[in-house]
Amino acid sequence: MYSVNRSPSIDKEEAIVSELERAISLASAALTTKETGANRKLGEAANSSYLKALQLMIQAPPKGRRSRILENLDHLEGLLRKLEFRQNIPLNV
């Protein structure tokens, strides 16, 4: 059986996409929950994943999935701005 060696850049891009999708999910949940404490925790977790994704992009700029990553990043930043406005707490957008 043959094994396929994955490129480290592909792994980094998958990690970026994963962090962005996680952050989008958390930010969306924060925007829909009515409970203030949960809202704040979800927002902070979304912001943390956003920062992790940015750090990964700095370490290994995306090449292959660049358009998907940029679309997710744009969507996430919009969600985080909404959260920042609703929660009246500064996020890193």
N, C-alpha and C positions, 0 to 999 in steps of 0.2 A: 504494500500500500504506500502511496506517495503522500508526503506531507507538504503542505503549502506554507512557505515562510511568508508571514505578513510583514509588510513594511512598517517600521516604527511610526512613520508619518500617518499611515492609515489608522493605526491604533490611537494616536494623538487626536486625529480628527473625530474618531468615534467617541473618544472621551469628551471632546468639546461639545459634540452634538448631544451626548448623554446629559452633561451638566446643564446645557441650555434647555433641553426638554424637561429635566427635573425642575429647573427654576420656573419655567412657564407653568408647569403643573401646580407648583406651590403658590405662585403668585395668583393664579386663577382661583385656587382654593381660598386664598386670603381675601380676594375680592368678593367672594360669594358667601363667606361665613359671616354670621351676625355676632358671634362671640368676640368681644374685643381682645381678650387675652390670646385666643387662638389666632385671631387675625394678625396680631403683632408677631407672634412666633412664626407663623407661616411666612409673613413678609420678610422677617429676618433670615429665615432659611432660604427663601428665594434669592435674596440679596447675596447671601454667602455663596450659593451655587453660581450666581452671575459673576461674582469676583473670581471664583475658581476657573470658570470658562475663559474669562479674560486673561488670567494668568497662563492658562494652557495655550491660548492664542499667541501670547507674547513669546512663550518658549518655543513653539513650533507653529508658525503661521500656516493656516490652512491653505491647501492647494486644490485638491480634488473635489471636495464638497463645499467649496467656498460660497456658492450662491445659497445653498441650504442653510449654512451656518449664519450667513448675513441676514437671511430672512428671519430665522429664529431669534437672532440677536435684536433685530429691529422690533419684532413682536414683543419680546421680553422687556425691552426698554420702555415700550409703551405701557405695558402692564405695571412695571415698577413706578413709572411716573404717576399713574392713577393711584397706586398704593400710597405713594409719598403724599399726594394731595389729600387723600382720604384720612390717612393716619396722622398727618401733620408732623411726620418725622423725616429727616433727610436720609435718603438712600444714596447709593453710589452710582447714580445715573448721570 
